[in-house]
C-alpha cells in the first residue's frame, strides 16, 4: 500500500473529526456533515446535541489500514482539561471521496447495538 492513499485518509479523518467537534460545540449544524456519513448513520449525526463551549482539538490521530480503500481511525480529542475518544471507519465512496461507514462516539448513537456474543452471567 502506498503512502498517498493513507495520507489522503489521514487528511480526511482529521477534517471529519474537527467538523464533528464543531458540531458538538454548537458551531456547525450537524446536517452539513450528513453527506460524509453512510445513510444508516445520518440520523444519529443529526440528533447530536451540542454542548456549548470551546471546540475540542485533535490531540492524537491513529489511522490504520484494514483492507484496501478502508481505514480505521481513532482520534483522541482535548476540550479544555478533558479528553474524549472517537472511533470511525473511513471507506472510499463511489465518487472517490471518503465516507464514514461506522462510528463510535458518546454523542453519536447509531440505533440498537447488536447483542453481546457472550451475555454476562449472574
Backbone torsions as a table, in degrees:
resi	resn	phi	psi	omega
1	UNK	NA	132.2	-178.9
2	UNK	-80.8	164.3	-178.6
3	UNK	-76.0	-24.0	-175.6
4	UNK	-62.5	-50.3	178.0
5	UNK	-62.3	-36.7	178.8
6	UNK	-65.7	-41.9	178.9
7	UNK	-62.1	-38.6	177.2
8	UNK	-65.8	-38.3	178.4
9	UNK	-66.7	-40.1	178.4
10	UNK	-63.1	-44.4	179.1
11	UNK	-62.0	-46.1	179.5
12	UNK	-64.1	-42.2	-179.5
13	UNK	-61.8	-45.6	-179.8
14	UNK	-62.1	-41.1	-179.6
15	UNK	-65.9	-44.3	-179.3
16	UNK	-66.6	-42.5	178.8
17	UNK	-62.9	-42.7	178.8
18	UNK	-61.4	-43.8	179.4
19	UNK	-66.0	-38.2	175.3
20	UNK	-62.7	-38.7	177.2
21	UNK	-64.1	-36.2	177.0
22	UNK	-68.1	-37.4	175.1
23	UNK	-63.2	-45.3	-178.8
24	UNK	-62.2	-32.8	179.7
25	UNK	-84.9	-4.4	178.2
26	UNK	84.5	14.3	-177.9
27	UNK	-94.8	-13.8	-177.6
28	UNK	-137.4	133.7	177.2
29	UNK	-67.6	136.5	-178.3
30	UNK	-61.4	-30.9	-176.8
31	UNK	-61.6	-23.8	179.1
32	UNK	-70.3	-22.3	179.6
33	UNK	-88.0	-17.3	-174.2
34	UNK	-51.2	-41.6	179.4
35	UNK	-62.6	-17.5	179.3
36	UNK	-85.9	-6.3	-176.8
37	UNK	-114.7	148.7	175.2
38	UNK	-60.2	153.8	-174.6
39	UNK	-54.3	-40.7	-176.8
40	UNK	-69.6	-11.6	179.2
41	UNK	-102.2	-13.4	-172.2
42	UNK	-63.0	-39.2	178.5
43	UNK	-62.8	-41.3	179.2
44	UNK	-65.3	-37.7	178.7
45	UNK	-65.9	-43.3	-179.8
46	UNK	-64.6	-28.1	-179.3
47	UNK	-84.6	-0.2	179.3
48	UNK	-59.8	125.4	180.0
49	UNK	-92.7	123.9	179.6
50	UNK	-65.5	144.6	173.6
51	UNK	-120.4	93.1	-174.1
52	UNK	-51.9	145.3	-180.0
53	UNK	149.1	-168.1	-179.2
54	UNK	-68.0	154.3	177.7
55	UNK	-78.5	131.0	177.4
56	UNK	-67.0	140.9	176.4
57	UNK	-99.3	153.9	178.0
58	UNK	-77.8	113.8	-178.8
59	UNK	-85.4	-47.2	178.0
60	UNK	-142.2	147.1	178.6
61	UNK	-137.2	122.6	177.2
62	UNK	-116.6	126.5	-179.3
63	UNK	-125.8	123.3	-178.9
64	UNK	-126.5	139.1	178.4
65	UNK	-78.0	132.4	178.6
66	UNK	-101.3	-58.2	174.5
67	UNK	-138.6	168.4	178.9
68	UNK	-55.8	126.8	177.0
69	UNK	85.2	1.5	178.8
70	UNK	-133.8	143.4	-177.4
71	UNK	-137.3	139.4	171.1
72	UNK	-94.0	135.6	-175.4
73	UNK	-125.1	134.5	171.0
74	UNK	-124.6	122.7	-179.7
75	UNK	-118.3	127.8	172.7
76	UNK	-102.2	121.0	-176.5
77	UNK	-116.2	149.7	-179.3
78	UNK	-121.2	127.3	176.9
79	UNK	-126.7	103.3	-174.8
80	UNK	67.5	-124.6	178.9
81	UNK	-101.4	13.8	-179.5
82	UNK	-113.2	146.2	177.6
83	UNK	-114.0	148.6	176.4
84	UNK	-139.6	161.4	-177.7
85	UNK	-125.9	141.9	176.0
86	UNK	-131.7	134.5	175.5
87	UNK	-119.8	143.1	177.1
88	UNK	-156.5	160.7	173.8
89	UNK	-114.4	128.4	176.7
90	UNK	-105.9	135.2	176.6
91	UNK	-133.4	153.4	177.1
92	UNK	-70.5	129.0	177.4
93	UNK	-83.7	168.1	179.9
94	UNK	-60.7	-30.9	-178.6
95	UNK	-84.4	3.8	179.1
96	UNK	92.3	-9.8	177.2
97	UNK	-81.5	-168.8	179.8
98	UNK	-109.4	146.0	-179.4
99	UNK	-132.8	131.3	175.1
100	UNK	-81.3	117.2	-176.4
101	UNK	-102.9	-13.4	176.1
102	UNK	-155.4	148.5	-177.7
103	UNK	-148.0	145.8	173.6
104	UNK	-133.3	112.6	-176.9
105	UNK	-155.8	142.1	-177.1
106	UNK	-59.5	-30.4	-177.4
107	UNK	-97.5	-4.5	176.8
108	UNK	-115.7	109.1	-177.6
109	UNK	-118.3	97.0	-174.9
110	UNK	-78.8	70.5	174.3
111	UNK	76.7	-157.6	-176.9
112	UNK	-77.0	141.3	176.2
113	UNK	-84.0	150.7	177.1
114	UNK	-66.4	153.6	179.5
115	UNK	-63.2	153.2	178.8
116	UNK	-64.7	142.1	179.1
117	UNK	-71.2	-26.4	178.8
118	UNK	-133.7	89.5	-177.3
119	UNK	-57.4	141.6	-179.7
120	UNK	-64.9	144.1	179.3
121	UNK	-87.6	-176.1	179.0
122	UNK	-77.7	NA	NA
